[in-house]
Structure formats: C-alpha cells, structure tokens
Amino acid sequence: MPLSAERLKSALASLVAGMTGLRHDGRFHEPNLDGTPGDYVSFDSWEWPQGVGLYGLVRLWAQTGDEQLLQTIEAWYDRRIAAGLPPINVNTTAPLLALSELWRRRRQPRFEPVLHQWAEQVVTHMPRTPEGGFQHNVSDRVNDDELWDDTLFMVALFLASFGQAAGERRFVEEAERQFLVHARYLADSASGLWFHGWTFQGRHNFASALWGRGNAWITVGILDLVEFAEITPSVRAYLLGVLETQIEALLKLQAGSGAWHTLLDDPTSYEEISATAGFGYGLMKAARLGIGPAECRAAGLRALEAVVASIDDKGVVTNVSYGTRMGHDLQFYRDIPIQSTGYGQALAILCLTEGSRHLQAKVEAA
C-alpha cells in the first residue's frame, strides 16, 4: 500500500495507543542503585525510554493540537510528580525535555518550578568528566569519566529547550558546551559517524562501535537543538557541518529495505528500526530545511516506508533493540535483544509526523 497522509494519520494514532499500552513483562530485571526496581519498558515510569516517548507525544500534539493527547501527557506528568521524582542523573533527565516543550507552549505554572530546579541541579551538581562533559551516570550504574552520545539527547536538549523558553541563556550555553565536548571525543573524523562512547580512563572509544541508535540521537539532536534555541552562530555552523558529514556517511549505508543496521558499517548485524526512524526524521527534516545533499529527502522517505512496515496490528514498533549499555566488543551490539519500547514508538512518531509534512507539501504542490 503506497504511503499517503491518511495512512500516516492512522498509523500515528495506532503508535500512540501502542505506546501508552506498553507494560513491563518481567523479561528484564535491572534494579536501580538505590534498590528500587528499574522499569525501562512500561509507559508509567519516570525513566529515559518513557521520557523519549513523551517527547514524541508532545511533538505530535504540537503539530495536531489533539486535546485528548494533551490530557494524556499532562496527566502523566501530574501523576509522576505527585508520586515523587527520582534522583537526578542523565537518564532521569530525559522526561524533562517533553515537559519543557509542553511548558514552552502552555506556560502551566505548576510545571515551571520542576523544570527550573532540575535544570539548576543539572548544571551545578551533575558529575562531569575532564573538560566539563556530563558523566553518563544512570539509575543503575555510575560510569566514571565516560561520555556517551545518548547524553546529548537526554540532557543537553532539555537545557537548550528550557533555557530558551525561560530566558536563561546560561542553560543554552551549557547545552552548546556539551555538544562541543561530546563531538570532540565521539565524532569519528574518518567515517563521519559517531562512536557510542569515550572513556578518559585509558582514553579510548571502547569497541569503536558506530552504533545505529547512538548516531540517530545525534542526527535528531543537532537538528532539534538549532530549532529550539538561538545557538551561537559559530557553534551552529560547526554542528551543522558535523551533521552534514554524518548524513553523507549515512546515505551510503542505508540498506535496500530503507533501514539501517544496528552497527551501521556491519551489514551482518540486524536492521534496527528505532535508529531508522531517527534517521528518517532527520533526513526529511534536513531536506525541508535545505541542509545536506539532495538525496536526503528520497532516503528519508525510504526510511519512512521501512518504519511504517514495522508497525504491527497493535500499533507497536517491531525490530527495536533494547537499551544498550557500553559495549567493549562489537559482538555485544549484535547480541542486544529486540524489545518494544517507548523510544521506539517515539522515534517512529517523529518520523511519521515529519513524513506527513512532506506528503502534504507534495499534495499542495500538485
């Protein structure tokens, strides 16, 4: 069935239902450092998969104005805030991005103190590596002196969004700093892609994995950073140059199906749909903004088709790799299990919402 605006609208509705219906089935047992159980699957938990999921929902609401969706999002935050928020780390910061984007548009007084206090704690108390990068500490592990590309999406985008919305320039500048420090150690000058992580203890990139979803966090992250905030012109130009170099590499590695592999340069690793959705969103958005080569739009639309084909009859995105720790060899990434998650749903939502803009523009131009 060919893609159409109506088909994408129906798929988006099913993705929302699929996300809010996610439940932890006990498959993964990952207790937090404080002894509480970790829940990285179900919708009703304050963690990074849910945070990314909410970001997808907020971006969809911002485009559609769906009042029922807005009520779902606000009720989630009201419920979780009333229950008490977890300790601050990289991953528990992820839900603040969607909340900031919601507050930017609606200015609900009850959310502003939460946003401001969290941003203040991030910039003043979040552990840092040498050169001031945010150390990638998470709820169940301390990662001493480690930079991960995930951090930019989970933390820096929130600081940029809230800093711009609140008129707090120092938060935007901190976001800029994080993108620059991470690019220094994670962007691979040879391939144009990004490594998953870097450690200052031994000064290396672990397995030197060119991991799919990690690169997708960068593609989405740079484009959304320059959309959210007034970025210093020299920093903006630098990051867009890094992005264009990444895009050139991605275009050469897209599989015939329209997807990308979980190890981007390893066609024997499985095709992974959350990364594909992030790249599809980024390529189509870059084309709309006039960034990158002319092939961006066509490649993004092929990715969109691969994502739509991976949505099952319950609205759940399939072929999504589970949360991925730092691997010390490449086989580690090939062996990550498949698991439906909020971030898979959200990245698909981003991809489909951007795709609907392209299809609508095509209809209007006809």
KEDRENNU-611343 format. One record per residue (C-alpha): x, y, z. Coordinates in nm, 4 decimals. Each point is the difference from the previous one (the first is absolute). Layout:
BEGIN
east X; north Y; up Z
...
END
This chain:
BEGIN
east 0.0000; north 0.0000; up 0.0000
east 0.1515; north 0.3368; up -0.1011
east 0.0643; north 0.2594; up 0.2661
east -0.2610; north 0.2714; up 0.0343
east -0.0810; north 0.2711; up 0.2521
east -0.3077; north -0.1972; up 0.1066
east 0.1998; north -0.3182; up 0.0519
east 0.2573; north 0.1850; up 0.2110
east -0.2760; north 0.1597; up 0.2081
east -0.1435; north -0.3427; up 0.0761
east 0.3455; north -0.1412; up 0.0781
east 0.0735; north 0.2892; up 0.2362
east -0.3195; north -0.0669; up 0.1952
east 0.0966; north -0.3652; up 0.0326
east 0.3527; north 0.0935; up 0.1154
east -0.1421; north 0.2110; up 0.2839
east -0.2254; north -0.2859; up 0.1096
east 0.2915; north -0.2413; up -0.0257
east 0.2214; north 0.2195; up 0.2166
east -0.2473; north 0.0680; up 0.2783
east -0.0801; north -0.3705; up 0.0105
east 0.3594; north -0.1160; up 0.0559
east 0.0412; north -0.2125; up 0.3148
east 0.3033; north -0.1519; up 0.1722
east -0.0217; north -0.3767; up -0.0423
east 0.2837; north -0.0915; up 0.2358
east 0.2342; north -0.0915; up -0.2831
east 0.2730; north 0.2370; up 0.1210
east 0.1011; north 0.0351; up 0.3650
east 0.2141; north 0.3111; up 0.0484
east -0.0149; north 0.1310; up 0.3583
east 0.1054; north 0.3581; up 0.0630
east 0.2925; north 0.0973; up 0.2205
east -0.2402; north 0.0882; up 0.2831
east -0.1566; north -0.3466; up -0.0114
east -0.3223; north 0.0982; up -0.1733
east -0.1023; north -0.1980; up -0.3084
east 0.0865; north 0.1485; up -0.3369
east -0.2743; north 0.0213; up -0.2609
east 0.1193; north 0.0866; up -0.3493
east -0.2993; north -0.1353; up -0.1895
east -0.3414; north 0.0995; up 0.1377
east -0.1429; north 0.3441; up -0.0661
east -0.0572; north 0.0932; up 0.3636
east 0.3576; north 0.0374; up 0.1261
east 0.2310; north 0.3027; up 0.0265
east 0.2978; north -0.1153; up -0.2047
east 0.1669; north 0.0717; up -0.3298
east -0.2092; north -0.2248; up -0.2315
east -0.3162; north 0.1599; up 0.1346
east 0.1609; north 0.3439; up -0.0246
east 0.0798; north -0.0473; up -0.3662
east -0.3482; north -0.1414; up -0.0487
east -0.1586; north 0.3104; up 0.1490
east 0.2112; north 0.2195; up -0.2243
east -0.1490; north -0.1755; up -0.2994
east -0.3494; north 0.0543; up 0.1403
east 0.0624; north 0.3698; up 0.0663
east 0.1356; north 0.0556; up -0.3501
east -0.3059; north -0.1764; up -0.1415
east -0.2351; north 0.2103; up 0.2158
east 0.1800; north 0.3190; up -0.1048
east -0.0663; north -0.0870; up -0.3642
east -0.3595; north -0.1235; up 0.0363
east -0.1406; north 0.1865; up 0.3005
east -0.1663; north -0.3250; up 0.1148
east -0.1680; north 0.0884; up 0.3307
east -0.0298; north -0.3604; up 0.1174
east 0.3691; north -0.0563; up -0.0589
east 0.0795; north 0.3157; up 0.1972
east -0.2072; north -0.1290; up 0.2914
east 0.1863; north -0.3322; up -0.0103
east 0.3370; north 0.1760; up 0.0128
east -0.0916; north 0.2440; up 0.2784
east -0.1608; north -0.2756; up 0.2060
east 0.3200; north -0.2062; up -0.0295
east 0.2114; north 0.2842; up 0.1389
east -0.2479; north 0.0894; up 0.2732
east -0.0122; north -0.3637; up 0.1112
east 0.3759; north -0.0536; up 0.0006
east 0.0837; north 0.3323; up 0.1670
east -0.2564; north -0.0684; up 0.2739
east 0.1580; north -0.3417; up 0.0588
east 0.3434; north 0.1597; up 0.0527
east 0.2811; north 0.0345; up -0.2501
east 0.3107; north -0.2223; up -0.0068
east 0.3582; north 0.1168; up 0.0560
east 0.1493; north 0.2049; up -0.2808
east 0.2249; north -0.1759; up -0.2499
east 0.0408; north 0.0009; up -0.3774
east -0.2869; north -0.2366; up -0.0699
east -0.2504; north 0.1357; up 0.2524
east 0.0478; north 0.3415; up -0.1611
east -0.1490; north -0.1258; up -0.3281
east -0.3681; north 0.0623; up 0.0961
east 0.0791; north 0.3679; up 0.0600
east 0.0449; north 0.0674; up -0.3731
east -0.3628; north -0.0748; up -0.0846
east -0.1168; north 0.1894; up 0.3078
east 0.2053; north 0.3021; up -0.1051
east -0.1412; north -0.0055; up -0.3520
east -0.3497; north -0.0257; up 0.1465
east 0.0621; north 0.2868; up 0.2432
east 0.1550; north 0.2121; up -0.2752
east -0.3357; north -0.0066; up -0.1770
east -0.2439; north 0.0072; up 0.2949
east 0.1897; north 0.1549; up 0.2954
east -0.1761; north -0.2083; up 0.2652
east 0.1105; north 0.1509; up 0.3349
east 0.0112; north -0.3388; up 0.1748
east 0.2759; north -0.1295; up -0.2289
east 0.2387; north 0.2959; up 0.0038
east 0.1563; north -0.0684; up 0.3463
east 0.0692; north -0.3623; up -0.0938
east 0.1701; north 0.1044; up -0.3235
east 0.2057; north 0.2780; up 0.1542
east 0.1148; north -0.2006; up 0.3012
east 0.0991; north -0.2945; up -0.2172
east 0.1951; north 0.2156; up -0.2467
east 0.1788; north 0.1713; up 0.2889
east 0.0942; north -0.3339; up 0.1525
east 0.1301; north -0.1290; up -0.3323
east 0.2376; north 0.2905; up -0.0598
east 0.1195; north 0.0274; up 0.3605
east 0.0073; north -0.3584; up 0.1284
east 0.0032; north -0.2520; up -0.2856
east 0.3398; north -0.1788; up 0.0072
east 0.2380; north 0.1010; up -0.2773
east 0.2894; north -0.1520; up -0.1860
east 0.3231; north 0.1813; up -0.0798
east -0.0747; north 0.2974; up -0.2280
east -0.3431; north 0.0416; up 0.1569
east -0.2085; north -0.2617; up -0.1787
east -0.2922; north -0.1525; up 0.1879
east 0.1068; north -0.3402; up 0.1298
east -0.2465; north -0.2622; up -0.1206
east -0.1296; north -0.1149; up 0.3388
east -0.3333; north -0.1815; up -0.0107
east -0.2440; north -0.1424; up 0.2533
east 0.1710; north -0.3359; up 0.0329
east 0.3632; north 0.0829; up -0.0707
east 0.2720; north 0.2616; up 0.0481
east 0.2156; north 0.0333; up -0.3109
east 0.3086; north 0.1814; up 0.1238
east 0.1636; north 0.2351; up -0.2527
east -0.2175; north -0.1244; up -0.2881
east -0.1682; north 0.1997; up -0.2779
east -0.2882; north -0.1658; up -0.1909
east -0.1758; north 0.1447; up -0.3021
east -0.3378; north -0.0700; up 0.1674
east 0.0717; north 0.2804; up 0.2482
east -0.0533; north 0.2728; up -0.2564
east -0.3573; north -0.1056; up -0.0673
east -0.0842; north -0.0826; up 0.3633
east 0.1462; north 0.3121; up 0.1633
east 0.1357; north 0.2667; up -0.2348
east -0.3194; north 0.0350; up -0.2056
east -0.1978; north 0.0628; up 0.3199
east 0.2396; north 0.2745; up 0.1071
east -0.0240; north 0.1661; up -0.3406
east -0.3788; north -0.0231; up -0.0114
east -0.0610; north 0.1264; up 0.3509
east 0.2776; north 0.2582; up -0.0098
east -0.1474; north 0.1554; up -0.3133
east -0.3581; north -0.0133; up 0.1255
east 0.0863; north 0.1412; up 0.3426
east 0.2422; north 0.2657; up -0.1226
east 0.2874; north -0.1674; up 0.1874
east 0.2874; north 0.0317; up -0.2448
east 0.2428; north -0.1896; up 0.2258
east -0.1956; north -0.3228; up -0.0501
east 0.0189; north 0.0387; up -0.3789
east 0.3736; north 0.0651; up 0.0231
east 0.0435; north -0.3139; up 0.2106
east -0.1816; north -0.1988; up -0.2680
east 0.2349; north 0.1433; up -0.2619
east 0.2997; north -0.0970; up 0.2111
east -0.1225; north -0.3570; up 0.0345
east -0.0468; north -0.0419; up -0.3745
east 0.3507; north 0.1352; up -0.0616
east 0.1712; north -0.2173; up 0.2619
east -0.1822; north -0.3124; up -0.1136
east 0.0746; north 0.0711; up -0.3659
east 0.3695; north 0.0335; up 0.0844
east 0.0172; north -0.3540; up 0.1382
east -0.2797; north -0.1891; up -0.1761
east -0.0122; north 0.1287; up -0.3592
east 0.2187; north -0.2250; up -0.2150
east 0.1909; north 0.2142; up -0.2476
east 0.0706; north -0.3019; up -0.2235
east -0.3564; north -0.1223; up -0.0575
east -0.2017; north 0.3106; up 0.0826
east -0.2101; north -0.2078; up 0.2412
east 0.0028; north 0.0034; up 0.3812
east 0.1403; north -0.2510; up 0.2440
east -0.2236; north -0.1168; up 0.2842
east 0.2300; north 0.1130; up 0.2794
east 0.3345; north 0.1225; up 0.1277
east 0.1827; north -0.0585; up 0.3270
east 0.2647; north 0.2278; up 0.1438
east 0.1289; north -0.3031; up 0.1943
east 0.2223; north -0.1439; up -0.2706
east -0.1151; north 0.2593; up -0.2544
east -0.1764; north -0.2171; up -0.2568
east -0.3398; north -0.0516; up -0.1670
east -0.0641; north -0.3449; up 0.1518
east -0.0935; north -0.2285; up -0.2961
east 0.0056; north 0.2961; up -0.2432
east -0.3588; north -0.0971; up -0.0783
east -0.1779; north 0.2077; up -0.2629
east -0.3288; north -0.0853; up 0.1680
east -0.3227; north 0.0773; up -0.1829
east -0.2263; north 0.1475; up 0.2657
east 0.2871; north 0.1955; up 0.1537
east 0.0553; north 0.1667; up -0.3356
east -0.3743; north 0.0637; up -0.0273
east 0.0076; north 0.1895; up 0.3309
east 0.2555; north 0.2281; up -0.1663
east -0.1909; north 0.0464; up -0.3270
east -0.3189; north 0.0886; up 0.1871
east 0.1846; north 0.1869; up 0.2720
east 0.1908; north 0.2485; up -0.2137
east -0.3040; north 0.0837; up -0.2135
east -0.2253; north 0.0484; up 0.3025
east 0.2649; north 0.1960; up 0.1895
east 0.0204; north 0.2654; up -0.2707
east -0.3802; north 0.0056; up -0.0179
east -0.0522; north 0.0449; up 0.3763
east 0.2485; north 0.2708; up 0.0792
east 0.1999; north 0.2933; up -0.1281
east 0.3333; north -0.1759; up -0.0311
east 0.3201; north 0.2040; up -0.0243
east 0.0576; north 0.0394; up -0.3773
east 0.3453; north -0.1586; up -0.0001
east -0.1228; north -0.2971; up 0.2061
east -0.3040; north -0.0391; up -0.2249
east 0.2160; north 0.0008; up -0.3128
east 0.2417; north -0.2520; up 0.1512
east -0.2732; north -0.2425; up 0.1099
east -0.1834; north 0.0192; up -0.3315
east 0.3285; north -0.0776; up -0.1736
east 0.0430; north -0.3051; up 0.2220
east -0.3581; north -0.1001; up -0.0786
east 0.0465; north 0.0326; up -0.3762
east 0.3102; north -0.2185; up 0.0205
east -0.2001; north -0.2611; up 0.1927
east -0.2828; north 0.0147; up -0.2527
east 0.2407; north -0.0604; up -0.2896
east 0.1146; north -0.3178; up 0.1736
east -0.3535; north -0.1142; up 0.0856
east -0.1197; north 0.0284; up -0.3585
east 0.2626; north -0.2534; up -0.1083
east -0.1001; north -0.2512; up 0.2696
east -0.3792; north -0.0173; up -0.0391
east -0.1112; north -0.3556; up -0.0755
east -0.2211; north -0.0890; up -0.2957
east -0.2955; north -0.0309; up 0.2396
east 0.0359; north 0.3681; up 0.0944
east 0.1305; north -0.0884; up 0.3466
east 0.3442; north 0.0201; up 0.1622
east 0.1852; north -0.2692; up 0.1920
east 0.0538; north 0.0166; up 0.3748
east 0.3730; north 0.0221; up -0.0758
east -0.0138; north 0.2437; up -0.2870
east 0.3037; north -0.1320; up -0.1839
east -0.0742; north -0.3693; up 0.0609
east -0.2625; north -0.1449; up -0.2364
east 0.0063; north -0.3278; up 0.1948
east -0.1528; north 0.1744; up 0.3028
east -0.3788; north 0.0204; up 0.0066
east -0.2008; north 0.2846; up -0.1487
east -0.1249; north 0.2183; up 0.2844
east -0.3119; north 0.2141; up -0.0213
east 0.0420; north 0.2568; up 0.2783
east 0.3221; north 0.1220; up -0.1620
east -0.1658; north -0.0145; up -0.3411
east -0.2863; north 0.2157; up 0.1284
east 0.2413; north 0.2543; up 0.1448
east 0.1954; north 0.0174; up -0.3251
east -0.3191; north 0.0223; up -0.2043
east -0.1197; north 0.2923; up 0.2104
east 0.3372; north 0.1696; up -0.0215
east 0.0468; north -0.0449; up -0.3744
east -0.3474; north 0.1241; up -0.0861
east 0.0331; north 0.2938; up 0.2380
east 0.3441; north 0.0852; up -0.1373
east -0.1447; north -0.0044; up -0.3529
east -0.2837; north 0.2297; up 0.1063
east 0.2494; north 0.2427; up 0.1546
east 0.2395; north -0.0124; up -0.2955
east 0.2754; north -0.1805; up 0.1931
east 0.2105; north -0.2771; up -0.1534
east 0.0042; north -0.1515; up -0.3502
east -0.2980; north -0.0283; up -0.2327
east -0.0339; north -0.3732; up 0.0698
east -0.1182; north 0.0635; up 0.3581
east -0.3705; north 0.0144; up -0.0783
east -0.0150; north -0.3206; up -0.2037
east 0.2050; north -0.1899; up 0.2586
east -0.2198; north 0.1344; up 0.2786
east -0.3154; north -0.1119; up -0.1792
east 0.1459; north -0.3495; up -0.0490
east 0.0686; north -0.0102; up 0.3736
east -0.3562; north 0.1128; up 0.0646
east -0.1308; north -0.2923; up -0.2030
east 0.2187; north -0.2408; up 0.2000
east -0.1306; north 0.1421; up 0.3282
east -0.3668; north -0.0197; up -0.1047
east 0.0546; north -0.3602; up -0.1113
east 0.1322; north -0.0801; up 0.3504
east -0.3131; north 0.1101; up 0.1903
east -0.2051; north -0.3044; up 0.1011
east -0.3782; north -0.0254; up 0.0273
east 0.0133; north 0.1174; up 0.3631
east 0.1836; north 0.3190; up -0.0903
east 0.3318; north -0.1247; up 0.1397
east 0.3264; north 0.0594; up -0.1846
east 0.1884; north -0.3232; up -0.0555
east 0.3723; north -0.0663; up -0.0536
east 0.1064; north 0.2513; up 0.2657
east 0.3153; north -0.0815; up 0.1962
east -0.0210; north 0.0115; up 0.3785
east 0.1856; north 0.2606; up 0.2075
east 0.3675; north -0.0351; up -0.0856
east 0.2813; north 0.0401; up 0.2486
east 0.3579; north 0.0704; up -0.1021
east 0.1430; north -0.2928; up -0.1914
east 0.3649; north -0.1044; up 0.0212
east -0.0218; north -0.2046; up -0.3199
east -0.2180; north 0.0187; up -0.3103
east -0.1717; north -0.3337; up 0.0632
east -0.1624; north 0.1617; up 0.3041
east -0.2037; north 0.2248; up -0.2326
east -0.0945; north -0.2844; up -0.2324
east -0.1391; north -0.1900; up 0.2994
east -0.2204; north 0.2734; up 0.1484
east -0.3525; north -0.1481; up 0.0170
east -0.3042; north 0.1393; up -0.1793
east -0.2600; north 0.1636; up 0.2265
east -0.2854; north 0.2425; up -0.0647
east 0.0571; north 0.3218; up 0.1943
east -0.1162; north 0.3586; up 0.0398
east 0.2984; north 0.1371; up -0.1895
east -0.0758; north -0.2254; up -0.2948
east -0.3549; north 0.1327; up -0.0039
east 0.1148; north 0.3613; up 0.0365
east 0.2632; north -0.0063; up -0.2704
east -0.2589; north -0.1533; up -0.2316
east -0.2421; north 0.2796; up 0.0917
east 0.2645; north 0.2604; up -0.0849
east 0.0686; north -0.1720; up -0.3309
east -0.3690; north -0.0241; up -0.0935
east -0.0820; north 0.3576; up 0.1011
east 0.2868; north 0.1314; up -0.2124
east -0.1019; north -0.2335; up -0.2802
east -0.3554; north 0.1317; up 0.0083
east 0.1344; north 0.3513; up -0.0577
east 0.1808; north -0.1162; up -0.3110
east -0.2998; north -0.1867; up -0.1349
east -0.2264; north 0.2970; up 0.0662
east 0.2445; north 0.2336; up -0.1749
east 0.0005; north -0.2359; up -0.2992
east -0.3816; north 0.0052; up -0.0132
east -0.0092; north 0.3810; up 0.0219
east 0.2583; north 0.0302; up -0.2764
east -0.1938; north -0.2299; up -0.2329
END
